[in-house]
Amino acid sequence: MMRTDLTALGKSRTKAVCGWRPDAADMVILAGGQRIQMRRVHPAGLFAGTLEGPDIPDYRLEVSYPDGTVVEVDDPYRFWLTVGELDLHLGSARTGAAGAR
């Protein structure tokens, strides 16, 4: 069964990298001068690969399509959430103001 939550994509503590490109024929992780082949883990276009080392470095994905097109893309799921204390405060203030109307 395919997971549908976002924890199946991007970074994980196990140093697994997953990418989803429905029409892709192949996918490679590009990290620190390395090319790490990913394997298709679901026919819907979900690919997975593993990075070695203590940390997950910045990486990009090289995506190959059946027509021969190859593109290099950022994995949007590799970035950590950037919601800070100020964002939470402003969000709760906005919710409180809307509730007072």
Secondary structure, 3 states (H helix, E strand, C coil): CCCCCHHHCECCCCCEEEEECCCCCEEEEEECCEEEECEEEECCCEEEEECCCCCCCCCEEEEECCCCCEEEEECHHHCCCCCCHHHHHHHHHHHHHHHHC
